Amino acid sequence: SIFFFLMIRRPPRSTQSRSSAASDVYKRQVLVSHQHDEIVSQEEIEKTLTEVVKQVIPAKFLDDNTKYFMNPSKCFTIGGPYGDAGLTGRKIIVDTYGGWAGHGGGAFSGKDPTKVDRSGAYAARWVAKSLVNSKLCKRCTVQISYGIGIAEPLSININSHNSVRKGLTDEELVDIVNENFDLRPGAIIRDLNPVSYTHLRAHETPEHLVCRLLLEKKKTT
């Protein structure tokens, strides 16, 4: 009903849809995180949001194998300025090492490493440095997408800007990353050991953190 939908319709919300093809099989997933009133159950939220998604996204882009993540955190009652205000927003482009790559907008300051705004950004930089250091590409942009309450990244995208090593593709770089890195927030904290309320600077990153990615030489035809 309209009344029920208004009960879950509060300001903070985010969405993500993804479709990728492996052979002739498409993998599709849709995520919606939406603030709601405390009296609304997770079951009601999942049902309502799924119905909305199926009305908005054309049927040809959905199938029986589509995965739906509707409020995966299970509880999103605190949001807006009350949930997000605080010691955040301090020069995020400076904190992301100069702003060469695109940035999602999340600030580092005031956030502990369990927030992927921080740990995920650190990990993306770690991955990018490792790919370039291992001479798999000359430059790259790494994008990692997370859903609140889901440890594994929902997607990883790498753009080498046409600098990938001969015989490889950007998609194969993603496979290499999946084989060499554990990008769950807890694992990132374990491996990078970021200190709360400080940032990893280029000159502070221990050399051993730049993984040497081993790749069996591929035969080219």
C-alpha positions in Angstrom: 0.0 0.0 0.0 1.0 3.7 -0.3 1.0 4.1 3.4 3.3 1.1 4.0 5.7 2.3 1.3 5.9 5.7 2.9 6.9 4.0 6.2 10.0 2.6 4.6 10.7 5.6 2.4 13.2 7.7 4.3 15.9 9.9 2.9 19.1 7.7 2.8 18.9 5.1 0.1 21.3 3.5 -2.3 21.0 1.1 -5.2 23.3 -1.0 -7.4 22.6 -3.3 -10.3 25.1 -5.5 -12.0 25.1 -7.8 -15.0 28.0 -9.8 -16.3 28.4 -12.6 -18.8 30.5 -15.7 -18.4 30.2 -17.8 -21.6 26.5 -17.6 -22.4 25.3 -17.3 -18.8 24.5 -13.9 -17.4 25.0 -13.2 -13.7 22.6 -10.5 -12.5 22.2 -8.9 -9.1 20.3 -6.0 -7.7 21.0 -4.3 -4.3 18.8 -1.8 -2.6 19.5 -0.3 0.9 16.7 1.9 2.2 16.1 3.5 5.6 12.8 2.5 7.3 10.7 2.8 10.4 11.4 0.4 13.2 8.0 -1.1 13.1 8.5 -2.5 9.6 9.8 -6.1 9.4 12.7 -7.2 7.1 10.3 -9.6 5.4 7.9 -6.7 4.5 10.8 -4.6 3.3 12.2 -7.3 1.1 8.8 -8.1 -0.5 8.0 -4.4 -1.1 11.4 -3.4 -2.5 11.5 -6.5 -4.7 8.1 -5.6 -6.2 9.3 -2.1 -6.9 12.5 -3.3 -8.5 10.6 -5.7 -10.8 8.4 -2.8 -11.9 11.3 -0.4 -12.6 13.8 -2.8 -14.2 12.6 -4.2 -17.6 11.8 -7.9 -17.4 14.4 -8.7 -20.1 17.1 -7.8 -17.6 15.8 -10.1 -14.9 15.5 -13.9 -14.8 15.1 -16.7 -12.3 18.9 -16.6 -11.4 18.9 -12.9 -10.5 20.0 -12.3 -7.0 18.2 -9.7 -4.9 19.8 -8.0 -1.9 17.1 -5.9 -0.2 18.4 -4.1 2.9 21.2 -6.8 3.4 22.1 -5.1 6.7 18.7 -6.2 8.0 18.3 -2.9 10.0 18.5 0.6 8.6 16.6 2.8 11.0 19.2 5.4 11.7 20.2 7.6 8.7 20.3 11.1 7.3 22.3 13.8 9.1 21.8 12.0 12.5 23.5 8.9 11.2 26.1 10.4 9.0 27.1 13.7 10.6 30.3 13.9 12.6 34.0 14.2 12.0 33.8 13.4 8.3 34.3 15.2 5.1 37.9 16.4 5.6 39.6 16.9 2.2 38.7 13.5 0.7 40.6 14.0 -2.5 43.8 14.9 -0.6 43.2 11.7 1.5 42.9 9.7 -1.7 46.4 10.6 -2.9 45.7 13.5 -5.2 42.4 12.7 -6.8 43.9 11.1 -10.0 41.1 8.4 -10.0 37.4 8.8 -9.6 36.1 8.8 -6.0 32.8 7.6 -4.6 32.5 10.5 -2.2 32.9 8.8 1.1 35.3 10.5 3.5 38.0 8.8 5.6 38.2 11.1 8.6 36.2 10.1 11.6 35.6 6.5 10.3 37.1 3.3 11.7 38.4 0.7 9.2 35.3 -1.4 9.4 33.7 1.2 7.1 34.5 0.3 3.5 34.6 4.0 2.7 38.1 3.7 4.3 39.2 0.1 4.2 37.8 -0.5 0.7 39.6 2.6 -0.7 42.8 1.5 0.9 42.4 -2.0 -0.6 41.6 -0.6 -4.1 44.9 1.4 -3.9 46.7 -1.7 -2.7 45.3 -3.7 -5.6 46.2 -1.0 -8.2 49.7 -0.6 -6.9 50.2 -4.4 -7.0 49.0 -4.7 -10.6 51.3 -2.0 -11.8 54.2 -3.2 -9.7 53.8 -6.7 -11.2 53.9 -5.2 -14.7 50.5 -6.5 -15.5 49.5 -3.0 -16.7 51.0 0.4 -16.7 48.1 2.2 -15.0 44.7 1.2 -13.8 41.6 2.3 -12.0 40.1 -0.2 -9.5 36.5 -0.1 -8.4 35.1 -2.3 -5.6 31.4 -2.3 -4.7 30.1 -3.5 -1.4 26.7 -4.1 0.2 26.2 -3.3 3.8 26.0 -6.6 5.7 27.7 -8.6 2.9 31.4 -9.3 3.5 32.4 -10.3 -0.1 32.5 -7.4 -2.7 29.5 -7.5 -5.0 31.6 -6.5 -7.9 35.2 -5.7 -8.8 35.9 -3.6 -11.9 39.4 -2.8 -13.4 40.1 -0.3 -16.1 43.7 -0.4 -17.3 43.1 2.5 -19.7 44.4 0.3 -22.6 47.7 -0.4 -20.8 47.1 -4.0 -19.9 50.1 -6.4 -20.7 50.0 -8.0 -24.1 48.0 -11.3 -24.0 45.8 -10.2 -21.1 42.5 -8.4 -20.7 41.0 -6.2 -18.0 38.6 -9.1 -17.2 41.6 -11.4 -16.6 43.1 -8.8 -14.3 39.9 -9.1 -12.2 40.4 -12.9 -12.1 44.0 -12.4 -10.9 42.9 -10.0 -8.2 40.2 -12.5 -7.0 42.9 -15.2 -6.7 45.4 -13.0 -4.9 43.4 -10.7 -2.6 40.9 -11.2 0.2 38.8 -8.0 -0.1 36.4 -8.6 2.8 36.6 -5.7 5.3 37.9 -7.9 8.1 40.6 -9.4 5.9 41.7 -5.9 4.7 42.1 -4.8 8.3 44.1 -7.9 9.0 46.4 -7.4 6.1 46.8 -3.6 6.0 46.4 -3.0 9.7 45.1 0.6 9.3 45.0 2.6 12.5 41.7 4.3 13.4 41.5 8.0 12.5 44.8 8.0 10.5 45.5 7.4 6.8 47.9 5.3 4.9 50.2 7.6 3.0 52.3 6.5 0.0 55.5 6.8 1.9 54.0 5.0 5.0 53.0 1.9 3.1 55.4 -1.0 3.8 57.0 -2.4 0.6 55.8 -5.9 1.4 52.2 -4.8 1.2 52.6 -4.4 -2.6 51.9 -8.0 -3.5 54.0 -9.6 -6.2 51.3 -11.2 -8.3 52.4 -14.5 -9.9 51.0 -15.2 -13.3 51.8 -18.2 -15.4 52.9 -17.1 -18.8 49.9 -17.4 -21.2 50.4 -18.8 -24.7 49.3 -16.3 -27.3 48.0 -17.4 -30.7 
